[in-house]
Amino acid sequence: MDVMLLTVPDCPNLPLIEERLAEALSGRPEIHVARHVVTDHSQAQQLGMRGSPTILVNGRDPFAQPGQPAGLACRLYRHAGGVSGAPSVAQLRAALTDEAGDDT
C-alpha cells in the first residue's frame, strides 16, 4: 500500500496529521508514508491535492468530496467531533483498512 502525504510549505496542520498518522499506522510497519511539499497550483492539480494536508492512499484521496477542486489552501476534515485540520485517527484507520481490502 502506498501512502503519500501532500502539504504546502509550513502547513500549520502538519504536526497534527503527522501525530494522527503515526497513531493510525501503529503496528503496521509495512506501510511507509512518503511526504511531498507542493509549491504551486499546477503541482497540486497534477497530484490531486485538494488542500493541505492531503493524504493519498494508493494514489486516491479517500477523503475527497465530489467536485472538490485541487488547491493549495488549508483543508478541513469533518468528523464526529466537528472539523479539524486532519482526519481523525479512526477515519485514517478506516481509509487504510478500506484500501487494503480493495487490494485483495
C-alpha positions in Angstrom: 0.0 0.0 0.0 1.3 3.4 -1.0 0.5 6.4 1.3 1.6 9.9 0.3 1.1 13.0 2.5 0.9 16.2 0.5 1.4 19.6 2.2 2.2 23.2 1.4 5.4 24.7 2.9 5.0 25.4 6.6 1.5 23.8 6.7 0.1 24.6 10.2 -1.7 21.2 10.3 1.4 19.1 9.5 2.1 18.3 13.2 -1.5 17.3 13.8 -1.7 15.0 10.8 1.8 13.5 11.5 0.7 12.7 15.0 -2.6 11.1 13.9 -1.0 9.2 11.0 1.6 7.8 13.4 -1.2 6.6 15.7 -3.2 5.1 12.8 -0.2 3.3 11.5 0.9 1.9 14.9 1.5 -1.8 14.4 1.6 -1.6 10.6 5.3 -1.3 9.9 4.8 -2.5 6.3 3.1 0.9 5.4 5.6 3.6 4.5 4.4 7.2 4.2 6.1 9.3 1.5 5.9 13.1 2.0 5.8 15.7 -0.7 5.7 19.5 -0.3 3.6 21.1 -3.1 4.6 24.6 -4.1 2.4 25.6 -6.9 -1.1 25.1 -8.3 -0.1 23.0 -11.3 1.6 20.5 -9.0 -1.5 20.4 -6.8 -3.6 19.6 -9.8 -1.2 17.0 -11.1 -1.0 15.2 -7.8 -4.7 15.6 -6.8 -4.1 17.8 -3.8 -7.4 19.2 -2.5 -5.9 21.4 0.1 -3.2 21.0 2.7 -2.8 18.4 4.1 -4.0 15.8 1.6 -3.5 12.1 2.1 -3.4 9.8 -0.9 -3.8 6.0 -0.4 -2.7 4.1 -3.5 -3.0 7.4 -5.4 -6.5 8.0 -4.3 -7.8 10.7 -1.9 -10.2 8.7 0.4 -11.5 12.0 1.9 -12.2 13.9 -1.3 -15.7 15.4 -1.7 -17.3 15.3 -5.2 -16.4 18.4 -7.1 -13.7 19.5 -4.7 -11.0 21.3 -6.7 -7.3 20.9 -6.4 -5.6 23.7 -4.5 -3.0 24.9 -2.0 -5.4 26.3 0.7 -5.7 24.8 4.1 -8.0 21.8 4.2 -10.6 21.0 6.8 -11.9 17.5 7.6 -15.3 16.8 9.1 -15.7 14.1 11.8 -18.0 13.3 14.7 -16.4 16.0 16.9 -16.7 18.7 14.3 -14.0 19.9 11.9 -10.2 19.7 12.1 -7.1 20.3 10.0 -6.6 16.5 9.8 -8.8 13.4 9.6 -9.3 11.6 13.0 -7.3 8.6 13.8 -10.4 6.5 13.3 -11.0 8.0 9.9 -7.4 7.3 8.9 -7.6 3.7 10.1 -10.8 3.2 8.2 -9.4 4.6 5.0 -6.3 2.4 5.3 -8.4 -0.7 6.0 -10.8 0.0 3.1 -7.9 0.4 0.7 -6.2 -2.7 2.0 -9.5 -4.6 1.4 -9.6 -3.3 -2.2 -6.2 -4.9 -2.8 -7.3 -8.4 -2.1 
